[in-house]
Amino acid sequence: MNSDVKLDIKTRDEAEFPGPSAAHLARGGLPVSTGITYRPYWWEAAPRPRVSLLLPRQTDVVVVGSGFTGLSAALTLLRNGRDVVVLERGDPGFGASTRNGGQIGSGNQKFRVKRLIELRGRAKAEAMLREGVRMLDHIEHLIETEKIDCHFTRCGRFRAAVQPEHYEAMARDMEDLRQIAGVESFMVPRSEQQTEIGTDVFHGGSILPQDASLHPGLYHAGLIQRIQEAGGHIAGNAAAQDISSNGDGGYSVTTPLGTIAARDVIIATNGYTDGLVPELGRRIVPIGSGLIATGQIPEATFSRLMPKNRVYGNTNRVFYYFRAAPGERRVIWGGRVGRLANNTSPLAFRHLARDMLHVFPDLADVQISHAWDGMIGYTYDEVPHLGRTAAGLYYALGYCGTGVSRATYFGNRIALQLLGRSEGRTSFDDLVFPSFPVHPIAKRAVPVVETWYRFRDATKL
């Protein structure tokens, strides 16, 4: 489903409250009060929803987490006749589901095909890769059947080769992906790169024409609307504080708004997983992701820099990704969040402006209007997981930065598993879900590892 409707963006008057230019942000030294709006750009068109503070005393299923996983699971359950309550510690959708870049792939980008075969064996690798393609098809089907206007479009992805040797390795991997999973792709050499992206810093790249994009704020809002229309209950500021067996085969979930009894519980917290369920908490490490949005870019410049208006990424270990905002000549640029400042400081986003200007120096004078961050849920083996804990709680989480299609799909599948439906089975069901060795140290080590990867990217090691 393709939407050509232009968003009614409710941004501040940029002429009256100008933010800094990209060059100013990249240089650093800006005061905190720079005119940057420190919240997701997506919230301008999709403000956080108002929800009831009343909590039912009982329900069939409690879903902990109101991101794409939780909402997809809730909608599936409601469409199959179950009563559902979704609990969120803050405003619904406050986490990474409305804080990401809105790029949608099949989830196959974490491992090259040959490496995945080495890790999992050919049969399992093929099953996982083919299911990744179904994840992308699933989200398109859901958006179409539920009539959610969120600017979904199969725009294609350009993945840029940062080093010449990356191009050849990528070409081999794309061929492997075609053979094992039937994924369509083609290579663009550096001599033809300007047809895809207006920069000379890359060494060609690959095109995945079936990859897609959407407006994550509007997608999330559409899911909430469908859930509420189906009679589901979404409770904001209702963090699950404790989950215990209630003695009759169900669970009691304690929240600041009271205790609710449920036959089943689904944990859908991904990058915001904490100590509520220790078995899951030690299997997820949260990693910060930061994004910036530019102001409007002159049409001639925009058309030259992004002539095909795709979504974009690269082959760095610490990679960045970018795209245009739907219906606007703005760039949404993302990468890892800055470690030396809080998320309402220009210092936390300076490196994103530097990366953007390295690729697109013509954007030096363009305003930076928004900056925000969110948490990605990383697993030790870098694949997502779903299943049941020893206490019988269902879970789906750990998308490692490719969560738009994966979270939607896994939410649907874990709900079907709860319902005992055979179509809920996945190729991920029998994977061992490893804990992080010495989990507290693993969390603290993230900045060190990231710095080392950045050094290796810069020095071509």
N, C-alpha and C positions, 0 to 999 in steps of 0.2 A: 504494500500500500504506500503510495507516494503522496505527500501533502504539499500543495503549492500555496497554502494559505500563509500569508505573512503574519508573523507574531505581532501581537500588540504589546511591545516591550515597554514596561513601565519604569524606565530608568530615570534618574535625576536629569536635570538639564545640564548637559555636559559643558555647555558654554559658560553657564553660571558657576558650576562647581567643577572646574577642570582637574583631572588627575595629572600625575606627572607623565612625561613622555617615557617611552621605552628606554631611551638612552639615559635619562635621569635615573630611572630605577636600576638599570644595569650598572651604573657607576656607583650607586650606593650613597650613603651619607644623607639620605632624606629623613626628615622628621616623620614621626608616626602619623601626624595629621596632614597627610599629603593629598587628600581628596580621593584616595582609593577607597572603594567600598569593600570591606572585608567580609563578604558573604558570597555564596555562589551566584554567578550570573544567572543561572537557571531559575533562581527564586523570583526574579523580576516578573517573569511570565507565570510562575506557579508558586505563589507564596505558600508558606507552611499552612496546612489545613487546620481549621478549628474542629476540635473533637470533644466529645462529651467526657466529663470527669467522673461520670457514674460508671460503676463496674458491676456487671451481673454477678450473682453469687455462685452460679455454676454454668458450665457450657460443655459441649462435646470435646472441643479441642482448644487449648491455649497455644498461641503462636508467640514466641518471644522474639521480637525484632520486626520492625515495620519496613525493612528494605525490600528489594525486589524478590528475594527468596521468600520472606514471610508473606508478602502480599500475594505472590503467585500461589503459594501453598494454600493460603486462606481462600482465594478465589476458587481453586480447584475443589476444596472441601465444601464450600458453599454450593457450588454447582452440582455437588453430589449429595446434597441434603443434610449436611452436618452444620450444627451451630458452631460458630468460631468467634473467639475473642483474640485480637492482636494486641500485645502489650509493647509499649515503647517507653524507654526511660525519659525521653525528651519529647519534642514535637515529632509527630510521625514523619519519617523520611529525613530526619535531621542528619543522618549519617551518610555514608558514602554513596548510597543509591541516588541521591540528588546532588552529589559532589563530584561525580566522575566526568569524563570527557564526552560521554555519549557515543563512543565508538563501539561497534558491534562486530565481532568476529566469531569464528567457530571454536575459539579456545585452543587452537593448535599451535600457538606461537611460543610456548615455553621450551619446547624441545624440538630439535631437528628430528626428522622421521627416523633416521638411522640410530640416533641416540635413544629415542623412545623404544625402538625395537631391542636395542641392547639392554635396556632397563627392564622391559616388560615381556619380551618375546614377541614374535611377529603377529601371532593371532590376537593377543591382547592389544597390542599397539594398533592394529587395523581396526579392531572393534572400538577403541577409544577415539581414534581419529574420525571414523565414520559417524560416531555418535556426536562428535563435535559439530559436524555439518548439520546434523538433525537439530542441534540446539539453535543454530542460526535460523533454520526453517521454522522451528517451533515459535520463536518470538515473533516472527513475521505473521504467522498464522494467528497467534493470540491477539496481536494488535488489530489485525483485520477483522476477526470474528467478534471481538469485543468493541470494535469501532472506536478505538482510542486515537484521538488526533494528537500525535506527538512527533510529526515530521519524520516518520520512518522512511528511509530511502536506501536502496541498494546502490550506493554511490561508488563503491570499490575502495580498496586500500592501496596506497603506494608505500612500500617499505623500502627505505633508502639504504644503500650500502655506504657505510662510513669509510671503509677502506676498500681498495681494489679487490683484495682477496675475498672480501665478504660477498662481492657480487657473484663470483663463480661458485662459492659455497652455497649461496642462496639459490642459484639456478639449479644446482644438483638437488637441493632439498625440495624445491617446487616440483621437479620431475618425480621425485619419490612420493610426494604428497598426491600428485595426480594418479600415479600408478596404484597406490595402496588405498586411497580414499576417494578418488575421482574428483578431487578439487581442481577447479579451473584456475589457471593463472598464466601470466606471460611476463617475460623480462623486458625491461627498457634499458638499453645501454646508455652510457653517459652521453654519447653523441646525440641521443634523442631525448635526453632528460628534460629539456625545456618544454617539451610538449605536455609534461606532467607537473612540473614544479619549477618555479622561476628562481633557481639558484644553481651555482656551479660547485657547491661545496661537497656534493655527494658523487659517488662513482656508479651511477645508475641505480636500478632497484627492480623490485618485483611488483606486479599488480595482481591483487586478488579481487576480481571484479564483482564477486558476490558479497563481499563484506559490506557493512551497512552503517548507518548512523541514525540517531534519533535525538530528541530533546529530552534528557532524563527527567527534568522536573515535570514536564507535561505527561510523560509516560507514567511516572509515579502517581501523579494526581489522577490520571485516568484509572489506574488500578484501584486507588482508594475509592473513587466514585462508584466503580462497578461493585466493589465489596459492600459498600454502604447500601447501594440499591438492592443487593441480594440479601440484606438483613444482617450482614456481619457487623461486629462491634470493634472499633479501633480506639484504644485507650491511650492517650498521651500522658506524659509525666506519671507513668505507672510502671516503673522498673520492677522486673521480677527480682525480689530480694531473697527468696528461698523457695525451693521446690522439694516437696516431701511426699512420700507415699501416704495416702489417706486410709489405707487398710482395706479398702474394698476393690482394689485393683486399679484405682485411679490415683490422682495427684491433687495436692493442695498447693496453690501458688500464692505466695504472700507478696503483696505490693503496698505502696504507700496509700492506695485507695481502698485497701481491704484485701481479704483472702478470697480466692475463687477456686472452686472445685472443678476438675476437668477429668474426663476419661483418658485423654492423651495430651502430650505436650510436644511441640516441635521447637527446637532451638535453631534460630536463624539469625545469628548475631555477627557472623563473619569477622570483619576487622575490629569489631567492638566486643568481641568475646572476652569475658573477664573470669573471675573466680566463681561465678554462680554454679557452674558445673565443672569442677576441677578436672575431670577426665577430658573435657574439651579444651579447657583453658590452657593446659600444658601442651596442646597440639597446634595452637595458633600463635603466631607472632604478628602483632600489628605493625605495619610499616606506613609511615606518612606519605601521602601524595599531595602535591601542591599544583594549583592551576592559576593562571592569570587570563583575563580577557582584555582585549584592546578596545578602544573606541572605533568609530567608523573609519574605514580605510578608503581613500579615493578609488573610484571604480576602475580607472585604468591600471593603477598599481595592483589592486586586488586581482583583477583578471589575469595579469601577467604572472603573479606569484602562485595562484592556484587555478590554473586554466580549466581543470576538470572538476574542481570542487569536491575532491575526495576526502577521506581521512588519511592521516599520514603518521608514520613511525620511522624508526631507524634500527640499525643493528648494534648500537652501543650496548655494553653491559648495563650501564645506568642510562637507560634510553629516555628519550622525550617523545611526545606525541602531540599532534595538533590537528586542527580542523577549522572550518568556518562555522560561525553560529548560524543556525537555520534562518534563512530569509534575510540575513544581514551580512554586511561586509566587515565583520569582526573576526579576529582570530582568537580561538580558545587554545591555549598552550599549556601543556601539563608535563610534569616530571616528578621527581622526588622533592619532598618539602625541605626547606632549609632547616638546618639543625642548630644554628647559632642564635636564633631569635624566636619569639613567640609568633603565633599566626596572625597577629594584628600589627606586625611590624614589616616595613618594606624589606628589611634584611632577609626575611624568610622567603622572599620571592625574587630576590635580585638575580640569582643564578638562572631562573627561568627566562628573564628578560635578556640575559647574556646569551643563552642558547638560542633564543629566537632571533636576536640580531646577528648571531653568527651565520644563521641560515638565510635570514631576510634583512640585510642591513638597511634596505629601503624603508623599514618600519621604525627607524630611530626616532622620528618626530611624532609618531602616532601615540595617542594617549593610552595609558593603562587605566581602565575603569574599575575592574574588579580583581580581587585576589582572594583565594580561599584554599582550604586543605581538607583532607579526609583520610580515613584509615583503611588500608588494604589488609585483608586477612591472608597471611602467608602460611603454608604448611611446609613441613620439613622435606617432603618429597616433591613439592611444587605441583601437586595435582589436587583438585577439590575432592571432598569426601562427603558421603551421606550414609546414613544407617541408623543404628540404635545404640545407646550407651548400655552399660551393664545394668543400670536401673530402669531401662526400658524407654528412655526418652529418645524421640526421633531427632535427627539433626541433619543439616545440610549447610556446608560452609567451606571456606578455604579456597577462594577463587584466584588468588595470586595475581590480581590486577586485571583479570579478564572476566569480570563478573556480570556484565549486562545480560548477555545471552545465557551464560552458565547459571547465574543465580535464578533467572526466570525458569529455566529448564529444571534445575535441581529442586526448586520449590514445588513445581508441579509433580515431579517424580516422587519426592518423599511423601507428599500428600497421598498419591496413589498407592504407595507402599503401606501407609497407615490404613488405607481403606481395604488393603488386601487384594489389590488389583494387579494382575499379571503384567499389564502394560507399564507399571511403575518400575520394573526391573531395568537396571542399567549395567553397562560394562564396568562401572566403578564400584559396584556393590561388594565385590569380594577382595578389594584392595585393602591391605593392612594400612591402618591409619597411625603412622609413627608419631611418638612424642618428640619434641625437641630435646636433645641431650642438655641437661642443666638449663632448663627453660629460662630462669631469670637472667643468666649470663647471655643467653642467645638474644634476648630482647635488648640488652645493653650493647651487644656487639654490632647491632645493625648499622650505626653510624660509621664504625670503624671499617666494616666490610664495604660499605658504600663508598667511602673515601678511597679505599684501595682500588675498587673497580673504576672510579673516576680517573685515578692516576693511570691505570692500565689503558683506559680508553684514550687518554690524552697522549700517552707515550707509545701507543701501538704495541704494547706488550701482549 
